[in-house]
Amino acid sequence: MNAAANPARVDAIRWDPDGRLLLLDQRRLPREETYLALTEPADVARAIADLVVRGAPAIGITAAYGVVLAARKHAGEAEAIEREMEILAAARPTAVNLRWALERMRGVVRANAGGPDTERALLDEAAEIHREDLAANLAMGGQGAALIEPGSSVLTHCNAGALAT
């Protein structure tokens, strides 16, 4: 996910090629566009709890990348990754996508049995969760756009759109 590909797009979540999770600090909007660079799963959990990232889908994606950071921190050791996942899950217990994404990541951890490819497999899964969410939202946006007359206004309730999903 790269905003440079489309300068009009704002990415709430980015995976940096250097292996950092970049989160748009939504607490600073609309005055500032500031990204936090996270490398520790505990920092990801804190960012979720502190409302840096908002919207259930974005929270799930963020947690998935947090599991990748846990795998890096613990050299793919399954039990340690599972402990970090519990900390991530507790960060926002009501976010349905958080638990759903962590269950997907747990399946990858178990399938790789903490082997040497665990981190790579988790990164692939987190990126797939991210891609799937983007595709779903583009499809919903396209369907919704067809129903809105030119010049109309749309009022949303809650944090909707690109920043949430």
C-alpha positions as semicolon CSV with decimal commas, in nm:
position;residue;x (nm);y (nm);z (nm)
1;M;0,000;0,000;0,000
2;N;0,163;0,318;-0,115
3;A;0,007;0,663;-0,127
4;A;0,263;0,766;-0,388
5;A;0,074;0,555;-0,641
6;N;-0,227;0,783;-0,594
7;P;-0,145;1,119;-0,431
8;A;-0,515;1,185;-0,359
9;R;-0,539;0,870;-0,147
10;V;-0,469;0,864;0,224
11;D;-0,344;0,533;0,360
12;A;-0,421;0,488;0,729
13;I;-0,192;0,183;0,739
14;R;0,131;0,115;0,552
15;W;0,389;-0,161;0,577
16;D;0,731;-0,006;0,529
17;P;0,992;-0,196;0,321
18;D;1,220;-0,166;0,627
19;G;0,977;-0,382;0,825
20;R;0,799;-0,108;1,018
21;L;0,428;-0,058;1,056
22;L;0,334;0,300;0,970
23;L;0,005;0,420;1,117
24;L;-0,162;0,749;1,039
25;D;-0,222;0,906;1,379
26;Q;-0,591;0,980;1,340
27;R;-0,596;1,169;1,669
28;R;-0,407;1,452;1,497
29;L;-0,644;1,487;1,202
30;P;-0,745;1,712;1,035
31;R;-0,467;1,954;1,128
32;E;-0,172;1,717;1,087
33;E;-0,094;1,414;0,875
34;T;0,150;1,232;1,101
35;Y;0,257;0,868;1,077
36;L;0,387;0,665;1,370
37;A;0,655;0,407;1,284
38;L;0,607;0,099;1,501
39;T;0,840;-0,198;1,538
40;E;0,714;-0,357;1,862
41;P;0,388;-0,551;1,899
42;A;0,321;-0,383;2,237
43;D;0,335;-0,044;2,063
44;V;0,082;-0,170;1,808
45;A;-0,152;-0,278;2,089
46;R;-0,110;0,062;2,255
47;A;-0,183;0,241;1,925
48;I;-0,505;0,041;1,888
49;A;-0,610;0,110;2,248
50;D;-0,520;0,481;2,225
51;L;-0,731;0,532;1,909
52;V;-0,439;0,606;1,679
53;V;-0,615;0,373;1,437
54;R;-0,994;0,365;1,413
55;G;-1,255;0,158;1,241
56;A;-1,287;-0,218;1,289
57;P;-1,137;-0,320;0,952
58;A;-0,833;-0,094;1,002
59;I;-0,790;-0,227;1,355
60;G;-0,788;-0,585;1,224
61;I;-0,529;-0,504;0,959
62;T;-0,315;-0,323;1,215
63;A;-0,328;-0,620;1,453
64;A;-0,230;-0,857;1,170
65;Y;0,083;-0,653;1,104
66;G;0,141;-0,647;1,482
67;V;0,162;-1,028;1,471
68;V;0,431;-0,998;1,203
69;L;0,628;-0,775;1,439
70;A;0,576;-1,033;1,715
71;A;0,717;-1,307;1,491
72;R;1,021;-1,093;1,419
73;K;1,072;-1,012;1,786
74;H;1,045;-1,375;1,894
75;A;1,221;-1,536;1,595
76;G;0,901;-1,715;1,494
77;E;0,857;-1,892;1,832
78;A;0,490;-1,989;1,833
79;E;0,413;-1,965;2,207
80;A;0,564;-1,617;2,235
81;I;0,372;-1,501;1,927
82;E;0,050;-1,636;2,080
83;R;0,116;-1,436;2,400
84;E;0,164;-1,118;2,194
85;M;-0,160;-1,196;2,010
86;E;-0,348;-1,201;2,340
87;I;-0,211;-0,854;2,420
88;L;-0,324;-0,732;2,076
89;A;-0,669;-0,888;2,127
90;A;-0,712;-0,708;2,459
91;A;-0,636;-0,369;2,301
92;R;-0,992;-0,325;2,169
93;P;-1,206;-0,621;2,274
94;T;-1,519;-0,497;2,094
95;A;-1,358;-0,471;1,748
96;V;-1,490;-0,774;1,561
97;N;-1,228;-0,749;1,286
98;L;-0,951;-0,754;1,546
99;R;-1,039;-1,105;1,666
100;W;-1,114;-1,224;1,313
101;A;-0,775;-1,107;1,181
102;L;-0,592;-1,254;1,480
103;E;-0,762;-1,590;1,422
104;R;-0,639;-1,586;1,063
105;M;-0,290;-1,505;1,182
106;R;-0,310;-1,777;1,450
107;G;-0,385;-2,029;1,176
108;V;-0,066;-1,925;0,995
109;V;0,140;-1,954;1,314
110;R;0,006;-2,304;1,376
111;A;0,051;-2,411;1,013
112;N;0,415;-2,306;1,025
113;A;0,476;-2,449;1,375
114;G;0,707;-2,160;1,452
115;G;0,942;-2,264;1,172
116;P;1,190;-2,041;0,992
117;D;0,932;-1,920;0,740
118;T;0,678;-1,810;1,002
119;E;0,752;-1,439;0,975
120;R;0,733;-1,440;0,594
121;A;0,409;-1,640;0,597
122;L;0,258;-1,399;0,851
123;L;0,361;-1,097;0,645
124;D;0,203;-1,254;0,338
125;E;-0,120;-1,317;0,532
126;A;-0,129;-0,964;0,679
127;A;-0,076;-0,816;0,333
128;E;-0,355;-1,038;0,197
129;I;-0,594;-0,921;0,471
130;H;-0,500;-0,563;0,380
131;R;-0,555;-0,626;0,005
132;E;-0,888;-0,800;0,064
133;D;-1,013;-0,508;0,271
134;L;-0,910;-0,257;0,006
135;A;-1,081;-0,459;-0,268
136;A;-1,401;-0,495;-0,062
137;N;-1,415;-0,124;0,010
138;L;-1,349;-0,026;-0,351
139;A;-1,630;-0,260;-0,458
140;M;-1,870;-0,117;-0,198
141;G;-1,771;0,237;-0,293
142;G;-1,834;0,165;-0,659
143;Q;-2,177;0,022;-0,588
144;G;-2,266;0,310;-0,357
145;A;-2,138;0,573;-0,600
146;A;-2,381;0,448;-0,861
147;L;-2,668;0,532;-0,626
148;I;-2,564;0,890;-0,550
149;E;-2,683;1,165;-0,778
150;P;-2,425;1,425;-0,886
151;G;-2,426;1,719;-0,645
152;S;-2,573;1,513;-0,361
153;S;-2,433;1,507;-0,011
154;V;-2,374;1,198;0,199
155;L;-2,383;1,205;0,576
156;T;-2,208;0,919;0,752
157;H;-2,221;0,819;1,115
158;C;-1,900;0,698;1,275
159;N;-1,557;0,689;1,114
160;A;-1,636;0,577;0,762
161;G;-1,432;0,567;0,445
162;A;-1,063;0,541;0,369
163;L;-0,943;0,623;0,717
164;A;-1,157;0,358;0,881
165;T;-1,133;0,091;0,619
